[in-house]
């Protein structure tokens, strides 16, 4: 399906790596408008439970489109009211899975950042009357963490194996921005937050690990086969895998019980004296082991033990006999041998796995696909029996890794692309593949969604719209294949739903939060139209007053203003934007369709948005910073190729090796052009805004003036142009 990938086939080290068009796959969006969704788990009755970063727990019913808020867990999390805080950058509600006996005991497990204490907690909860009973919490495991100084990497994925063992992934809880993209092994006083030797490389610490326990009624037991037997000095017996940077999504092969996970890797674009360039990994553990971080990466490429006082690299790690020399190491000095990654790839093209392409990196892994002719759906063909599905959050693509004898990799091929930051992937008993997509931004999304995937059967789903007249709702449905379509009406009431009618119209006599019209064609394909019945909660508003309330404004004029409603005026941004009389204003600065296609294809939107801060700066902010500085264009183009950081914060931009010189020039030119007709002032709730001095108004043009601050609803007003 991926037309953006080059069709090629190479044979490397006995592994066939091909890039051929995959069979057509059909997707259906079941729910959207999720807010930073983190992980999903499938309920035996066909429902889906999804958690959101800031604490909400939702139940989704695919057959009706119902979305029910069944609980909210108090958590520490970065929130929109203080979006630039260095505190708790990746904390929140992180992981969810169901008890193997959920159908009987209604129990589920959550992993979350404690709202008051400096720790992440694994707990068991129960659902009562369809709601998450917070009072039922049974704490299994507390893991002390750091939330200061932009530390990140919490992992948090949860899953059960068929033998009832619970796996939990934990990140190294380390700031990666102070070690030039290489291994963070900073032993200096006051730099604990930048030392992964204290966590991932520490046999006596639960961070940077994949843990394995057997839950019991009152706690848990340690199963046989973990990395360190109970009682081993300076170790934790819960550890199954150590040496992980950020094992973000984990999966268990249901037949072989082999563990797979995606490992989000470091940022160095090129190798140097301190060690190799950064790689993401897809890892496979057939038994307990040490996967090397922060001492090795990829296929055991070693790092030097750097003296951070001088910046000079020292002894190179021996992967066969790694040692942890950190003064903060509370565990063993001599570590188990480092295990090589299963698949690994850098920002640039991978010589070992070229089908992975190039660009940003956020590796995920699982589930393992098995073909079953008795099942309703098989996403892939019989030839793909026993294939690991892998995907990448940043590249928004999915691949299949054919597994052979002893779980060895035989073939690696693309499956699909153009996903929207794929976050979690689960296979249902009927063969449906459920994909959780995080949304377009790094934080504060409201466009996360859940989609189902199965092999296309030639049937096109119906379409449906709803018109409203008072309390009467009328649906219009059609089917591209001219199949007969039936319509059902469902009303959400709390954590449940009620069927309130069938046919083309319904008159409501009961209250609820959402009405849904569900159209189903003769082959079972559905479409859902949603009608919100309650006003969405909004942030407190700002108010913007233009002194003298001008009826027209012209280029190069000064506009006095006052902003009210913000607790901290230093966070206010007031902007003016000239809008020509095209009749097609998009509500803000935007790229042309050609530029939008280009930056989308090059995955630029994985870290940037046009006028919103994401993991990187808003393109509009870049344009305003360098407005009137034409000499900066060439430097910015070069930076696209080489990467860099420090100007907009500590998160570095990786080298954009997939962007050609001509494309880089086009993109930078389009970014800088966003400043045309713009003006801004920052950090004050009153003053004068100097409108753009360059330009000429056309009849029907207007100025849009906005006041914005994180945590508030923006104020907007328009004034005709002179």
Secondary structure, DSSP 8 states (H G I E B T S, - for coil): --TTS---EEEETTEEEE------EEEEEEEEEESSEEEEEE-TTS-EEEEETTSEEEEEETTTTEEEEEEE-------GGGTT-SS-TT-SEEEEEE-TTHHHH-EEEEEEE-SSSSEEEEEEEEEETTEEEEEEEEEEEEEE---STT-B-----EEE-TTS-EEEEE---B--TTTTTS--B--STT-GGGBGGGTTT-TT--SSEEEEEEEETTEEE--TT-SS-TT-TT--TTEEEE--S-EEEEEE-TTT--EEEEE-----SS-BTTB----EEEEEESS-EE--TTTEETTTEE-EEEETTTTEEEEE--GGG-B---TT--S-SB---B---SEEE-SS--SS-GGG-SS---EEEEEEE---TTSS--SS-GGGSSEEEEEETTTTEEEEEEE-GGG-EEEEEEEE---S-EEEEEE-TTS-EEEEE--SSSSS-S-EEEEEEEE--S---EEEEEEEETTEEEEEEEETT---EEEEEEEEETTEEEEEEESSEEE--S--SEEEEEEEETTS-EEEEEEE-S------B-EEEETT--SEE-TT-EEEEEEES-S-GGG-EEEEEEE-S-S---SS----HHHHHHHHHTTGGGT--SSS-SSS--HHHHHHHTTT-TTHHHHHHHHHHH-B-SSS-SS-B---TTS-HHHHHHHHHHHHHTTTTEEEEES-SEEEEE--SS----TT-EEEEEEE-TTSB-EEEEEEE-
